[in-house]
Amino acid sequence: MVDEAVSGPGAGEGPVNEGRRRFLTATTLVVGAVGAGVAAIPFIKSWNPSARAKLAGAPVTVDISALQEGQRLIAEWRGQPIWIVRRSKAILEALPTLDSQLRDPESENVDQQPAYVLAANPELRSIKPDVSVLVGLCTHLGCSPEMVAEIRPAPFDANWKGGYFCPCHKSKFDMAGRVYDGVPAPTNLLVPPHHYADDNTLVIGVDPEGAA
Ligand code: FES
């Protein structure tokens, strides 16, 4: 599995919390690991606004045409990591089976996602069924959880169906960012406002035209 950061951290300004610090460190490492061999990175960066504009909240555009099943792109919007993950058919089929283990399986906490990502299927929390877009910060204290996307027994869950594990205090989320019951994180991962300019062009930070 290949993680690819599409934009690096902006210049540090203002207070930096621990979760953001972890993200910045992680992003720097990812860029360092893939930067030499991935020509797409400077191309994608050229679409994006300056670091100062991003911190102010400017939208970020991401080309997802090369995103394969099981892979994740990491963008940055408003100083936060945005995970863009292409989910497999097996993962999509596993999500409804998890509902009884989750705190808010139908995303009734309206603060955690825009309504349009629930319109087609609340269990997926996405506009396109296979592409998940999430703010990659734990809703407990803001650490950046690890993606463990494979359906197989994990050290922290023998019945693991893929998802995100936060090693800070052992919170677990499924591949739609829905939080498990009985963990410290109180809510599902946040879904940022976003839309598709075309089939392969994701715009983070702007709702679809006409969305309530
Ligand atoms: S910050 Fe993720 S579980 Fe505490």
Residues whose N, C-alpha, C, O or C-beta is under 5 A from the ligand:
A	BS01	FES	C138 H140 L141 G142 C143 C166 C168 H169 K170 S171 P184
